[in-house]
Amino acid sequence: MKRHPAILILAAIGFLPGWFPLPAWSDVLVGTNGERFVGTVIEETTNVVFQSEFGGRLVVPFSKIREIQRTSSIEQTNQLASYNPHSSTNNALWKPSGVGTDGSDWVQLKSGEWLRGQLKYIQNKEVEFDSDELDQQTLKLKDVSQIFSAHRVFTQFADREPAYGKVVISNELVMVNGEEPLALHRDQLIGITPGGRNGIRDWSGSFNLGLSLQSGNKHQSTATTQAELARRTPNTTLEFVYLGNYSEANGVQNANNNRVNSTYDIRLNRDWFVRVVGLEYYQDPLANIAYRLTGNAGAGYYIFDRSGLEWMVSTGPGYQYTRFSTVEPGQADTAATPAWVLGSNFKQDITKRLTFIQSWQSIFTQKAAGQYTHHTVSTLEFEIKRHLNLDVSLVWDYLNNPQVKSDGTLPQKSDTYLTVGLGVRF
């Protein structure tokens, strides 16, 4: 099919005269609730199958569709000739009639799509939004053009007390309509949490399961489970993380450990936060640890905190108690010691769908408790579709001075394993 020369030239440079972006020439599906999706109509039977730029493949009953706007190549040429950047039909300027009047929160993506539902929170450059059509979504703040809250929310800016009121985010400006109206640049925004809402909808989390089976000359089964549950406000984070690994070869266990971490942090400003409490439970009989409990408190600092790149470090004193599975005669089967804890969490978007995540924790104790322990998880997270990820993780555990078992054997100092699994976010 021959393309109109003007379209090819203008598409190549990406702008029309007057420096306005080209409109998105795609089909548009508008739901009865006002949500708007940009993409392509694939099939129409009893339902409409629609490939959304943001939401992926949608199957929507006709009863939930208000309008389908189709754009053919001929219409594209005609629309380009008469394009008016100030027209209400332009994707960038079109706004659902329910915004600000229907009691729901609204989010507009940079693709021009609109989502209607409930804003759960904004924190760490991510927007957690419960869409009517797409359910719970985790969006990158950099991909969001506008946000309209229907209810008053708590908004935290850098070096300011939280502001309370309805909020509008439009491009680079955050406006809070409260007792004292406030408008600040988007770069100063730390987080937003809806006020007066409690319950499970305030929480988010993930679950990942990796499983492999091998038969033949060697029978081996391996299962790795990772889970995370977090509750966030503009300046606090309560988080629970679980990591379990089990492996058996020819009927003999060669891995069986479980780790649970919990932290509660209060953010003081854009750079600093206080770790009110950090708790860890660890169990690994093969490393001669029946269980180990570590508690600590401290402070942390954001080395990087921007869209697509986050790196935070923390440190502080603590206390550790360990019970060993077995010990040699005459040796104590427990160890209690002061501790010092160092931690780091790093996250970077490599591409739109691929993210590198690394967390490590080092604990320094007395020699009887191991003297030095180290735990690192490095993950490549590939987003298959919304809520579904393929994760590849390398886990490394190190104990500098393991306790000798009752039979005289000394556990290995270092333990590493590679896991591949599917994960879901909620």
WOKA-V266098 format. One record per helix or strand. SS is the DSSP state (2 for helix, 1 for strand). FROM is the first residue (numbers start at 1). TO is the last residue. If there is no record, write none. Layout:
BEGIN
SS/FROM/TO + SS/FROM/TO
END
This chain:
BEGIN
2/5/13 + 1/15/16 + 1/20/21 + 1/27/31 + 1/36/44 + 1/47/52 + 1/56/61 + 2/62/64 + 1/65/69 + 2/73/81 + 1/105/109 + 1/114/123 + 1/126/131 + 1/135/140 + 2/141/143 + 1/144/148 + 1/153/157 + 1/163/170 + 1/173/178 + 1/182/185 + 2/186/188 + 1/189/194 + 2/200/202 + 1/203/214 + 1/220/232 + 1/236/249 + 1/252/267 + 1/272/284 + 2/285/287 + 1/289/306 + 1/309/324 + 1/334/349 + 1/354/364 + 2/367/369 + 1/372/385 + 1/388/399 + 1/414/425
END
